Amino acid sequence: MNPRLTTYIDNLRSALAPHFAPNHIYHGASGALRLAREVGYGLADFSDTDIQSIRTSLYSSLLVRFTFTSAAGVPIDNRAFQSAISDGIVRSRAYIERIS
């Protein structure tokens, strides 16, 4: 696995936890999907191969776990969550391509 990606994921795990409390930026279902898109923006710099290597870990152990515990019992569709991450990656890459 790409060491820079590993560092990114480790930093993400520690940085996100405070933002899930009620009334914070990522609380609830809409906050979880916002988080997913923003994570996708951060992953845009990595290759698809690198992203695929951490996909299961990233989606299940980090984001989905935080999402289910912070959404106040509101279930989040895992496919919607993964789609939002993918959307963030695509949008960020398109933006980078436009400005370069």
N, C-alpha and C positions, 0 to 999 in steps of 0.2 A: 504494500500500500504506500502511496505517496506520503512521505513524512510531513509535508506542509499541510496536506489534507487531514492527517491525523491530529496535528496541532490545532487546526481550525475546528474540528469536531470537539476536541477536548475543551477548547476555549468557549465554544458555543454552549456546551453542557453547563459550565460553571456560570456563564453570563446570563443565561436565560431564566433560571429559576426565580429570581426576584420579580420578574415581570408577569407572573401568572396569578398573583394575588387578585382578589376581587377588585374591580374598577381599575386594574392596571391594563396596559396596552394589549396584552395577549389573552386576556381573560375571556372565557366563553367561546362559543362556536365561531363567531365572526373573527375574534382575535386569533384563534388557532389557525384559521385559513390565511389571515394576514401574516402571521408568523411563517407559515409554510412558504408563501411567496417571497418573503424577505430572506429566508434561508436559501431559496432558489437563486436569488440575486447573488448571494455570497458564493454559491457553488459554481457560478457561471465561468469562473476563471480556471476551473479544473476540467480535465478531459472527461469524455463520456465513460471511458474505461475506469478512471479513478472513481467517478461518481457511482458507477455500477458496483464497484468493489465494496462500497460502504452503504449501499442503498438499504439493505435489510437492517443493519445496525442503526443507521440514521433514522429511518422511518419508524421502526418498531421500538427500539430501546430508548431512544431519546425523545423524539417529537410526539409520537403517538401516546407514549406513557404520560408525558407532561400534559398533552392535550386532554386526555381523558380525566386526569386528576384536577385539571384547572377549569374545565368547562362546566363545572357545577352540576355534574350528572347529565349533561346534554351530550348524547353520543355524537361523535364526529365520524363521518364516513371515511374510512381509510383511503378509498379511491379518490375522494374529493381532496383529501389532504395531499396525496401523492401528485395529483393533477395540479394542485396549486404550486407545489414545489417545482414541478416541470415547467409550469407557466412562468414562474420567476426566472428560471434558468434561460428559457427561450427569450423572454423580454430583455433580460440583461445582456445576453449575447447580441441581440439585434441592436440594442443601444450602443454597445461597444463597437460593433461593426460600422454603424452610422457615423460615429465620431472619429473613427480612425481613417 
